[in-house]
C-alpha cells in the first residue's frame, strides 16, 4: 500500500482552536480541533494560551504543541475523512479520564 507523505508548510489561526493548515502539495484544510480536545494529551489544549503555542516541527513537518501533542500530517491533510474516528477516540479518552 502506497501511503502519501505530506508536509505541513504553513498554518494560520482562523478562530479559537481553528487553524488553516497548508501542505507541500499546495492544498490546505481549515481544521477545528475543538471536537478532539479531550484526554491526557489533547485535553490540555483547551487552554487557548497553550493551543496558541502550536508550531511546525522542523523534522517531521507536522503541527506540534509544547505538551507533546501532535497529529500525523496525513491525518491533517485528510481531516474530514479522519474526523469521525478522531471524535470516537476523544470520547474514549474522556471516559478513561473519568474512570481514573
N, C-alpha and C positions, 0 to 999 in steps of 0.2 A: 504494500500500500504506500503510495506516494503522499507524504504529508508536507504541504507547502510551508515554507519558513517565511514568517512575516516579521518585520522590524518596525517598531514604533519610532517615528522620526520627529514627531511634534505633537504637542497637545495644548489645549487651551481650556480654561474654565468657562463654562457656559451658564451654570447656575449652581447652587449648593449641591454637592455630590454628583454633579453632571459635568463631564468633560467631552470635548471634541477631540478624538484621537486620530491622528493621521499616520498612514503606513507607507512603507517604501514602494508599494505598488500603486501609489497615487490615489488610494481610496481612503475614506475616513468613516468613522462611526461617531455618533453622538450617543454617549453612554450615561445613563442614570444609574449610579451604583447603589443608591439607597435600598433597593429591594434585597440586596445581598449583604448588607452591613450588619451581620449577626455573627455570633460565635467569638471564640478566643482571638482569632486573627483579624477578622474584618469588623467585628463589633466596635473596637476602639476607634475606627474611622468615622463613627457617628459624630465624634468631636470634630467640628469643622476646622479647627485650628490644625489638628493632626492630618485630616484629609487634605488640606491645602498644601501640605508639605510633599505632595507627590512629585516624583521626578522620573526621568528616563534612566534606567540602569545602562551604563555605557557598555557593559559586556553582553548582556542578554537582550538589550533593546526592547524592554518592556517597562510598564509602569511599576514603580515600587514606592513603598512608604517606609518611614523610619522605624516602624514597629515590626518590619519584616513581611508585611503583606505584599503580595504581588499577584499578577494574573498573567497567564500564558498569553503571549502576543497573538497566537492563533485564535484563542478564545475571544480576545478583544476584537480582532478582525471580523469574526463571525458572530458577534454578540447576540443578535436576535435569535440565532439558531441555538445558542447555548443558554440563554436566559431562563427558560422553564426549568431546566435541570439545576442551574445555579440557585434558583429560588427554592426548589425542593431541598437542596443541600442546606441552604440557610435555615430552613425550618428545623432540620435535624440538628444543626449546630445550636439553635436556640433551645431545643428540647434537651440536648446534652448538658447545656449550662444549667438548666433548671433542676436537673437531677443531681447535680454536684453540690 
